[in-house]
Amino acid sequence: MTIEQITDRLEITDALIRYTRAIDTGDWDGLDTVFTPDAEIDYTQSGGIAGSYAVIKPWLAQNLPIFSRRMHALAQIAIDPDGPDTATVAAYFHNPMVLPQRHGKPDLIVEFGGIYHHEFVRTAQGWRSRRLLEEICWQRGL
């Protein structure tokens, strides 16, 4: 593996981490450093929507705050270069979220486990995802 290939892998991994941290902390503008402006994103397997980044970003900001806490963990990140400026990426994830309940009931923990399937492209700003499909392998708490 060349130094450039190692650097590319580290930069793509950093983008994946920026994605999960932005989602978990509600830093919706931080997602601009993860996705291309024309990215397509599909959250339908977890009950969400599919659409362009311009549609998905405000949808996330409106809908995810119902969970008072979100905490991703990533594992088994596979980065397969398709050429010098593109890569197919699969990253396993575990995402527990806290859903507050009313009337003194204990908070509900909702969990999803799955694989994030990305298509990454090198841009002038660095590696960005131009496509994300969230594959849900299991869920608990719903």
C-alpha positions in Angstrom: 0.0 0.0 0.0 1.4 3.4 -0.9 1.5 6.5 1.4 -1.3 8.1 -0.8 -3.5 5.0 -0.3 -3.0 5.0 3.4 -3.7 8.8 3.5 -6.9 8.3 1.5 -8.1 5.6 3.9 -7.4 7.8 6.9 -9.2 10.8 5.3 -12.3 8.6 4.4 -12.3 7.2 8.0 -12.2 10.7 9.3 -15.2 11.6 7.2 -17.1 8.7 8.6 -16.3 9.8 12.1 -17.3 13.4 11.3 -20.6 12.0 10.1 -21.4 10.1 13.3 -20.3 12.9 15.5 -22.4 15.4 13.6 -25.5 13.2 13.9 -24.9 12.5 17.5 -24.2 16.1 18.6 -26.8 17.7 16.3 -24.1 19.6 14.3 -26.1 19.6 11.1 -23.7 22.0 9.3 -20.9 19.6 10.1 -22.5 17.2 7.6 -21.4 19.7 4.9 -17.9 18.3 5.5 -19.1 14.7 4.9 -21.4 14.9 1.8 -21.1 16.4 -1.7 -23.8 19.0 -2.4 -25.5 16.6 -4.8 -25.3 13.5 -2.6 -28.2 11.0 -2.4 -29.0 9.5 1.0 -31.4 6.7 1.8 -32.6 6.1 5.4 -35.8 4.2 4.5 -34.8 1.0 6.2 -34.8 2.7 9.6 -38.2 4.4 8.9 -36.7 7.6 7.5 -36.7 9.1 4.0 -34.6 9.0 0.9 -33.6 12.0 -1.1 -31.0 14.6 -2.0 -28.6 16.0 0.7 -30.5 19.3 0.4 -33.7 17.5 1.5 -32.1 15.1 4.0 -30.1 17.7 6.1 -33.1 19.7 7.3 -35.1 16.5 7.8 -32.4 15.2 10.1 -32.4 18.5 12.0 -36.2 18.4 12.4 -36.6 14.7 13.3 -33.5 13.4 15.2 -33.9 15.8 18.2 -36.8 13.7 19.5 -34.0 11.5 20.8 -32.4 13.3 23.7 -29.1 11.4 23.2 -27.5 9.6 20.3 -24.3 7.7 20.3 -22.8 5.9 17.2 -20.1 3.3 17.3 -18.4 2.3 14.0 -16.5 -0.9 13.3 -15.3 -3.0 10.5 -14.7 -0.2 8.0 -14.0 -1.6 4.5 -12.7 0.9 2.0 -12.4 -0.5 -1.6 -10.9 2.0 -4.1 -12.7 2.0 -7.4 -10.1 4.3 -9.0 -7.8 7.0 -7.9 -10.7 9.4 -6.9 -13.5 7.1 -5.9 -14.1 4.4 -3.3 -16.8 2.1 -2.1 -17.1 2.1 1.7 -19.0 -0.2 4.1 -18.9 0.6 7.8 -20.7 -1.5 10.5 -22.5 0.7 13.0 -24.3 0.4 16.3 -26.5 3.3 17.2 -28.3 3.5 20.5 -30.6 6.5 21.1 -32.5 7.7 24.1 -36.2 8.4 23.6 -37.7 10.3 26.5 -41.1 9.1 27.7 -43.9 11.1 29.3 -45.8 10.7 32.6 -42.8 9.5 34.6 -42.1 6.5 32.5 -38.5 5.5 32.1 -36.7 6.6 29.0 -36.8 4.1 26.1 -33.5 3.0 24.5 -33.9 2.5 20.8 -31.1 0.7 19.0 -30.1 0.1 15.4 -27.3 -2.1 14.1 -26.4 -2.2 10.4 -24.0 -1.1 7.7 -23.5 2.3 6.2 -22.8 1.9 2.4 -21.1 4.9 1.0 -19.8 5.9 -2.4 -16.9 8.3 -1.7 -15.3 10.7 -4.2 -12.2 12.9 -3.9 -13.2 16.6 -4.2 -11.2 19.8 -3.9 -12.3 19.9 -0.2 -11.2 16.3 0.4 -13.0 13.0 0.4 -16.8 13.3 0.4 -19.7 10.8 0.3 -21.9 11.2 -2.8 -24.2 8.3 -1.8 -25.2 6.8 1.5 -27.5 3.8 2.0 -28.2 2.9 5.6 -28.8 -0.9 5.7 -30.5 -2.0 8.9 -29.5 -5.5 10.1 -31.3 -5.4 13.4 -33.2 -3.1 15.7 -34.4 -3.2 19.3 -36.6 -1.0 21.5 -39.3 -0.2 19.0 
